[in-house]
Amino acid sequence: MPRRTATMLASTLMLIALLCAGVFIKVPYSEMSPGPTVNTLGEHGGEPVLQISGRKTYPTTGNLNMTTVRVTSADYTMNLAEAVYGWLAHDDVVVPHETLYPDGKTEEQSSQENAEEFSQSQESAKVAALKALDIPVATRVVVSTVRKNGPAQGTLHAGDVIRAVDGTPVTNPTDVVELVTAHKPGQKVEFTIVPAKEAAEAEKARKEPKRTTKVTATTEKGDKGQAVVGIEAGTDHTFPFTIDIKLADVGGPSAGLMFALGIVDKLTKDDLTGGKFVAGTGTITDEGKVGPIGGISMKTVGARDKGAEYFLTPKDNCATAAKDVPDGLTLVKVDTIDDAMKSLEDIREGRTGKLPKCTTS
């Protein structure tokens, strides 16, 4: 066999071997890529994303798109060839598997956590939107979870409204923590509550429950030696009208800002976008504070691919996002829902020179 032919054959066989190795060698990595983007002012799956009843709403134009990141599932094992391709691809990011699924979380556990975060983000978006419009929202402290086999099991239940601890009124979850941990393990704590069923009935009737009852739980020693009763306190709200967010197959808290803005737009005469295509992301608190999210570069790509001209970017994500901005997309820095509303006004009125734009520093 001629030397040249032998060399070509050996090179071909080596290439085939490398390709096979790339396919069969598994690596502990996962991939993130741009996911779907949905207009919160529009429809998804044949029905409006935001549905408001019991309050006058107004027509909207333009887009206020929430954005997502698509990730490989927890039980998917990436091969070397896929990892190399992902590293070379501009719009995809390959990260260690534990970055997306820490502590060995299963797909089911991750999905449940994302669903809970998504539900909470919807609640906070409603509260933040109504507060921005000076519409009163009744807030109460509730039992969010009760630990199985904990001291409070059978005494307190998820959904119970906590009015006081040892006779001291509570106005937020931290009050409950402070009052419980003020005890020593083994001491009793008295909770003044509205049982979950009665609280739910009152909320349905849009009334404040009047009857309370007192229950007692004995504390035990927590992980840090503090007194605990095995519950987690949270907040719940009574809204003066109905706001439903209809969006399936989405998880996590990062759509909070865009949901809140969509609600504001539907409840006000002013057209927030002026017909412009605006997208964005960011968590949001009940007070309207915007928080950072993951996968910002993939969200900007996904938004621009759909036609977005402006992207509302959490302040703490700005430096990262500004390092690789898709052509034709303006990154607008926001820290609160008020910031976002002011920027939308500037966009609507054509005052784009006044926008607080993201920079790399």
N, C-alpha and C positions, 0 to 999 in steps of 0.2 A: 504493500500500500504506500503510495507517495506520501512524503512527509507533510505536504500541505493539506492533503486530504485527511490524514490522521489527526493533524492539529485542529482542523475544522470539526471533525467528528468528536474529538475530546472536548472542545469548547461547547459544542451543542449538548453533549451529554452532561457537562457540568452545569449549563444553563438550565436544563431540564431538572437536574437534581436540586438546584437552588429554588426553582419554582415550586417543586414538590415540597421542599422543606418549608418554604414560605406558607404553603397551604396547610401543612400538617402540624407545624410547630405552633403551639398555643402560647399566648402572651397575656400577662395580667393587666390589660388595658381596656378602656372603654372609649367610645367616640361620642362627641357632641357635634351637632350640625344645626343649621337654621331650621326652625320648625314653622308650623302654620301661624299666620297672623290673621286676627279676626277684628272686624270693625264693631266696636261696642255700640255704635249707633244704628247698626244694620241688623241683618238676620243671619242666623247660622242654623243649618239643618231645617230650614223652612219655617222658623219662628223667630220673632225679635229676641235679640240677646238680652235687652233690658225691657222688662215689662212692669209698668207702674199703673196702679189703679187706686182710686180714692183721692186723687189729686190731679189738677189740671196739668197737662203736658203740652209741649210746643214742638212744631216741626223742626227737624235738624237737617243740616246738609254737611257734605264733606265726610271726613273720616277721623275717628279717634281709635286707632287700632292698637289692641294689645298684642304682644309678641311672645313667642315661645321658643324653646330650644328642644330639639329632638335628641334623645340619648339612647344608647343601646341598653337593653334590659339587664337586670342584675344577674340573670342566669345565662346570659350570652357570653361565650368565650371567643374572644377575637384571635385570629391567627396572625402570624407575622406579616404576611403579605398585606392584609387589611390595615394593620398598624402603620406600615411604611407608606401605603397609599394615603392614609389619613394625615400623616405627618407632612406629606408633600402637597396635599390639597389645600388651597387657600382658605376656603370657607369652613373647613372642618377642623376640629381640635381633638387630638388623642391625649387622654389623661390617664394616670393610674386608676385602676378599677376602684380602689378604696377611696378615691377622691369623691366619686359619685355615690358609692355605697359603703360608707364607713362601718366599722364594727361588724362586718359580715352580714349586713342587712339583706334579707331576701327580697325578691320582686314584690311579694305580697306586702311585706312590711313597708317597703319604700312607697308603694302605691297608696297604702293606707295613710301614711304620714303626709304625702303630697295632697291627698284628698282633704285631710283635716286642715292643712295650711291654706288650701284653696277656699274652703268654707269660711275660715276665719278672715281671710282677706276680703271676701265678699261682705261680711258683716262690718268690717272696719271701713270698707269703701262707702257703704251706705251711711254710716255714722259721720265720716269725714265730709261727705258731700252735703248732708243736711246741715251740719254745723257751719260749713262754708256759706250756706244760704240763710243762716240764722233761723233754721227750723228746729224747734226743741225736740230732743230725743231723750226719753227716759232710760236711765242706766241703772243696773242693779248688780250686786255681787252674787254669784251663784256657785254652787258646787259643780265643777267641770267633770272631775273624775273621782271615783272612790276606789282605793287600792284593795284588791282582793285579799281577804284574810287580815285586813288592817283593822285598827281599833274602831273606826267609824262605820265599817261594813254593817248594814242592817239598821243603822241609826240615821245616817245621812245618805242621801241618794243624789245621783247626777240630776241637775235641774233644780234642786232645792235652792230657794233664795235665802241668802244669809243676811239677816237684818242686824244682828249684834252678836258679839262674842263676850261672854261673861258680863252681859249688860251694857257693854260699850258698843255704840253704833259703828258700823263699818261702811265705808264709801268706796273702797277699792280692794282688790285681792291682797295687796301688801299689808293692809290692816289686819286681815285674818292671820297671815303668817306671823306678824309681830305679836299679836295677842296670844296665839297658841304657843309660840316659842318662848314666851315670857314665863311659862310654867316649867316645872321640872318633870321629867319622865315619871309616869305613874300617877300624876295628878289629874283631876277631872276638869274638863272644859265644858261650859254650857253654851250652846248655840241657840239663838233665837231665829227661827226659820219660817218661811212659807213653803209648805211641801210642794214638790215639783208639779203634781197634778193640779193643785189649786192655782199655782202660779201660771200654768199653761192655759187654764180656763179663763183666768183674768186677762191674760194677754190677748187671747182670742176675742174677748169682749171689749178689748182696748180700755180696760179699767185697771186700777191699781188694787192688788189684793189687800184686804184689810186684816184678816185673821192670821195670827201667828201662833206658833207653838214652840215650846222649849224642849230640847233634847240634850243629852249629856254623853260625852265620849271620854274615855280614859286615855291619856297620852302614853306613848311609848318612846323609846330612845331611837332617834333617827341615825342616819349614816355619820353625821358629825357630832353625835352626842346630844343634839337638841331634841326638845319635845315635839312630837308629831302625832297626828291622829289619822294619817293615811288618806288625806284628801288633797285635791288641787283646786284652788279657788280661781274663778275667772269672772268675766263680765258678760252680761246679756243686756239686750236693749228692747225697748218697746217703741216701734215706729208709729207715727201718726197716720200712716197710710202704707199700702203694700208695695214693696219693691222686690221683684224676682229677677234673678240673674240666671238665664238659661244658656248654659254652655257646658257640654259634656266633654269627657276625654281630655280635660286639662287639669293639671295639678300644680301645687306650689302657690306661694304668696305674691308672685311678681306682677300680677295683673291688677293689683289693688288701685294704683294711681289711675289707670285708664278706665276702670269701672267707675271710680268716683267722678271723674270728669264727664263720662257719658251720662251719669245720673244728673249732674249739674246742668248739662246741656239740655236735657229733656225737660227739666223743671224751670227753665228760664226762657224769657222771650228772646234774649240775645243769642245769636247763633255763634257759638264759641269758636268754630273753625273758619267761618266765612267761606265755607266751601273748599277749604284747603285739605290736603291729605296729610294728616299728622298721625304719627305712631309714637309709641313710647313704652316705658316699663318702669317698675319700681314698686316696692312694698309701700303700704301706707298704714299709719296708726289712726286710732280714733280721733286724734287731735290734728290729723292732716299732715304729719311729718312723713316725708318720702325717704325710704331706705334703699340701700344698694341691693343688687341681685347678681346672679352668676350668668355667665355666657353672654355678656353684653355685645361682644363683637359679632356673634352669630345672630343676635336679635337685630342689630342694625342692618346686616346684610339681608336678612329675611324681609325687613320692613322696606328697604330700598327696592328689592326685587318686585315687591307688590305695588310700588309706585309712590311710596312716602317721600315727601319733600322735607319734612321736619321730624326730628326724633327727640322727644322729651326724655332726658337722661338724668338719672339720680346723680347728685353732686359727687358722691364718692365713687361713681363709675366713670366720671368724665375723663380723667387722665388716661385710663386704659382705652376707652372708646375712641378718644381723639388720635390715638396712634395709628389707626387704620380706618379712616372714614370712607364709606362707599361714595363714589362720585355722585354729586347731585343731592346729597343728604346733608342737612344742617343739624348739628347736635346742639340742643338747647339744655342748659344746666338748670335743674330744678331741685329745690330742697324741701318745699312744702306745696300743698295743693294751691295755696294762694299764689306762689311763684308760677306754677303751671298756668293758672287762670290769667295772670297778668301777661305771660308770654303769648298765650293764645290770643289775647286782645291785641297785642302788638302785631302778631302774624295776620290777624283779621284786618287790621287797619293799615297794613303795609309798612309798619315801622320795624322792619327786620334788622335795621342797624342798631336798634336798642336791645336786641335779644342777648341774654347772657350765654354766650357760646362756650362750649367745652374746649379746653386746651390741654396740652400734654403736661403742663406743670401745675 
